[in-house]
Amino acid sequence: MTTPSSALPDADLEVDASGLKCPLPILRAKKALAQLESGQMLKVVTTDPHAISDFQAFARQTGNKLEAQIDTESGALHFLRRR
């Protein structure tokens, strides 16, 4: 799932998990989502090459909606909407 960068969702909170390997980006995202209210958006910046599939699995398991994932030169951006 990719979204053009011109159509990026607005994030209510951003987590920079650059340089972290699994499972740390997911754990940081889980902690950040707990701070948000239902319907709010979390943006997570990652550099782990496995993060795209990790966040897809995380969204399926938790019920949070993965609104977008964007591959960047340095990693990926993930947009999760809190359930």
PyRosetta script that sets phi, psi and omega in degrees:
from pyrosetta import init, pose_from_sequence

init()
pose = pose_from_sequence("MTTPSSALPDADLEVDASGLKCPLPILRAKKALAQLESGQMLKVVTTDPHAISDFQAFARQTGNKLEAQIDTESGALHFLRRR")
pose.set_psi(1, 119.1)
pose.set_omega(1, 176.3)
pose.set_phi(2, -131.9)
pose.set_psi(2, 153.7)
pose.set_omega(2, -179.5)
pose.set_phi(3, -131.0)
pose.set_psi(3, 137.5)
pose.set_omega(3, 176.0)
pose.set_phi(4, -58.3)
pose.set_psi(4, 142.1)
pose.set_omega(4, -176.9)
pose.set_phi(5, -61.5)
pose.set_psi(5, -21.0)
pose.set_omega(5, 178.5)
pose.set_phi(6, -71.6)
pose.set_psi(6, -15.6)
pose.set_omega(6, -177.8)
pose.set_phi(7, -113.4)
pose.set_psi(7, 32.7)
pose.set_omega(7, -178.9)
pose.set_phi(8, -67.1)
pose.set_psi(8, 135.4)
pose.set_omega(8, 175.9)
pose.set_phi(9, -67.5)
pose.set_psi(9, 152.4)
pose.set_omega(9, 174.2)
pose.set_phi(10, -77.2)
pose.set_psi(10, 131.8)
pose.set_omega(10, -179.1)
pose.set_phi(11, -100.8)
pose.set_psi(11, 139.6)
pose.set_omega(11, 175.0)
pose.set_phi(12, -85.2)
pose.set_psi(12, -23.1)
pose.set_omega(12, -179.4)
pose.set_phi(13, -150.5)
pose.set_psi(13, 143.6)
pose.set_omega(13, 179.1)
pose.set_phi(14, -125.7)
pose.set_psi(14, 137.3)
pose.set_omega(14, 177.0)
pose.set_phi(15, -120.1)
pose.set_psi(15, 127.1)
pose.set_omega(15, 176.2)
pose.set_phi(16, -98.3)
pose.set_psi(16, 104.3)
pose.set_omega(16, 179.3)
pose.set_phi(17, -106.5)
pose.set_psi(17, 26.3)
pose.set_omega(17, 178.7)
pose.set_phi(18, -61.6)
pose.set_psi(18, 138.6)
pose.set_omega(18, 178.4)
pose.set_phi(19, 83.8)
pose.set_psi(19, -6.3)
pose.set_omega(19, -179.1)
pose.set_phi(20, -97.2)
pose.set_psi(20, 143.3)
pose.set_omega(20, 178.1)
pose.set_phi(21, -103.5)
pose.set_psi(21, 158.1)
pose.set_omega(21, 177.6)
pose.set_phi(22, -54.1)
pose.set_psi(22, 136.2)
pose.set_omega(22, 11.1)
pose.set_phi(23, -98.4)
pose.set_psi(23, 8.7)
pose.set_omega(23, -173.1)
pose.set_phi(24, -59.2)
pose.set_psi(24, -43.0)
pose.set_omega(24, 177.8)
pose.set_phi(25, -59.6)
pose.set_psi(25, -39.2)
pose.set_omega(25, 178.6)
pose.set_phi(26, -66.3)
pose.set_psi(26, -42.6)
pose.set_omega(26, 179.6)
pose.set_phi(27, -63.8)
pose.set_psi(27, -39.7)
pose.set_omega(27, 177.0)
pose.set_phi(28, -64.9)
pose.set_psi(28, -40.0)
pose.set_omega(28, 178.9)
pose.set_phi(29, -64.7)
pose.set_psi(29, -43.2)
pose.set_omega(29, 179.9)
pose.set_phi(30, -60.5)
pose.set_psi(30, -43.4)
pose.set_omega(30, 179.1)
pose.set_phi(31, -64.5)
pose.set_psi(31, -41.8)
pose.set_omega(31, -179.8)
pose.set_phi(32, -67.7)
pose.set_psi(32, -39.9)
pose.set_omega(32, 178.9)
pose.set_phi(33, -61.4)
pose.set_psi(33, -32.6)
pose.set_omega(33, 179.1)
pose.set_phi(34, -64.8)
pose.set_psi(34, -21.8)
pose.set_omega(34, 178.9)
pose.set_phi(35, -84.5)
pose.set_psi(35, -15.0)
pose.set_omega(35, -176.1)
pose.set_phi(36, -93.7)
pose.set_psi(36, 157.9)
pose.set_omega(36, 174.4)
pose.set_phi(37, -91.6)
pose.set_psi(37, 161.3)
pose.set_omega(37, 179.5)
pose.set_phi(38, -53.6)
pose.set_psi(38, 132.3)
pose.set_omega(38, 178.9)
pose.set_phi(39, 92.9)
pose.set_psi(39, -14.3)
pose.set_omega(39, 179.8)
pose.set_phi(40, -78.3)
pose.set_psi(40, 158.6)
pose.set_omega(40, -173.2)
pose.set_phi(41, -108.5)
pose.set_psi(41, 136.3)
pose.set_omega(41, 175.2)
pose.set_phi(42, -113.8)
pose.set_psi(42, 133.7)
pose.set_omega(42, 173.7)
pose.set_phi(43, -109.6)
pose.set_psi(43, 129.8)
pose.set_omega(43, 178.7)
pose.set_phi(44, -122.5)
pose.set_psi(44, 128.2)
pose.set_omega(44, 177.8)
pose.set_phi(45, -100.7)
pose.set_psi(45, 125.4)
pose.set_omega(45, -178.7)
pose.set_phi(46, -132.0)
pose.set_psi(46, 157.7)
pose.set_omega(46, 173.3)
pose.set_phi(47, -121.2)
pose.set_psi(47, -8.4)
pose.set_omega(47, 179.1)
pose.set_phi(48, -67.0)
pose.set_psi(48, 125.0)
pose.set_omega(48, -178.1)
pose.set_phi(49, -63.8)
pose.set_psi(49, -18.0)
pose.set_omega(49, 179.5)
pose.set_phi(50, -91.8)
pose.set_psi(50, -2.1)
pose.set_omega(50, -173.3)
pose.set_phi(51, -62.6)
pose.set_psi(51, -35.1)
pose.set_omega(51, -178.5)
pose.set_phi(52, -58.1)
pose.set_psi(52, -52.3)
pose.set_omega(52, -179.8)
pose.set_phi(53, -70.2)
pose.set_psi(53, -33.7)
pose.set_omega(53, 178.1)
pose.set_phi(54, -61.4)
pose.set_psi(54, -43.9)
pose.set_omega(54, -178.7)
pose.set_phi(55, -71.8)
pose.set_psi(55, -30.8)
pose.set_omega(55, 175.2)
pose.set_phi(56, -64.5)
pose.set_psi(56, -44.0)
pose.set_omega(56, 178.3)
pose.set_phi(57, -66.3)
pose.set_psi(57, -40.9)
pose.set_omega(57, 179.6)
pose.set_phi(58, -60.2)
pose.set_psi(58, -43.8)
pose.set_omega(58, -179.8)
pose.set_phi(59, -63.7)
pose.set_psi(59, -44.0)
pose.set_omega(59, 178.4)
pose.set_phi(60, -61.6)
pose.set_psi(60, -42.0)
pose.set_omega(60, -175.7)
pose.set_phi(61, -73.9)
pose.set_psi(61, -31.0)
pose.set_omega(61, -174.6)
pose.set_phi(62, -99.8)
pose.set_psi(62, -17.0)
pose.set_omega(62, -178.2)
pose.set_phi(63, 85.6)
pose.set_psi(63, -0.4)
pose.set_omega(63, 173.8)
pose.set_phi(64, -76.6)
pose.set_psi(64, 143.5)
pose.set_omega(64, -175.0)
pose.set_phi(65, -88.5)
pose.set_psi(65, 125.5)
pose.set_omega(65, 175.0)
pose.set_phi(66, -84.7)
pose.set_psi(66, 100.0)
pose.set_omega(66, -174.7)
pose.set_phi(67, -74.8)
pose.set_psi(67, -35.8)
pose.set_omega(67, -177.5)
pose.set_phi(68, -162.8)
pose.set_psi(68, 152.7)
pose.set_omega(68, 170.8)
pose.set_phi(69, -137.1)
pose.set_psi(69, 131.3)
pose.set_omega(69, -178.3)
pose.set_phi(70, -125.8)
pose.set_psi(70, 122.7)
pose.set_omega(70, 172.9)
pose.set_phi(71, -74.5)
pose.set_psi(71, 133.7)
pose.set_omega(71, 175.3)
pose.set_phi(72, -120.4)
pose.set_psi(72, 172.1)
pose.set_omega(72, 178.7)
pose.set_phi(73, -61.5)
pose.set_psi(73, -32.6)
pose.set_omega(73, -175.6)
pose.set_phi(74, -101.4)
pose.set_psi(74, -5.9)
pose.set_omega(74, -178.2)
pose.set_phi(75, 166.1)
pose.set_psi(75, -126.1)
pose.set_omega(75, -178.6)
pose.set_phi(76, -153.0)
pose.set_psi(76, 156.6)
pose.set_omega(76, 172.8)
pose.set_phi(77, -114.2)
pose.set_psi(77, 137.8)
pose.set_omega(77, -179.5)
pose.set_phi(78, -126.2)
pose.set_psi(78, 133.9)
pose.set_omega(78, 179.1)
pose.set_phi(79, -118.7)
pose.set_psi(79, 114.1)
pose.set_omega(79, -179.3)
pose.set_phi(80, -114.7)
pose.set_psi(80, 132.5)
pose.set_omega(80, 175.3)
pose.set_phi(81, -100.7)
pose.set_psi(81, 126.3)
pose.set_omega(81, -178.3)
pose.set_phi(82, -66.5)
pose.set_psi(82, 135.6)
pose.set_omega(82, 179.2)
pose.set_phi(83, -71.8)
pose.dump_pdb("model.pdb")
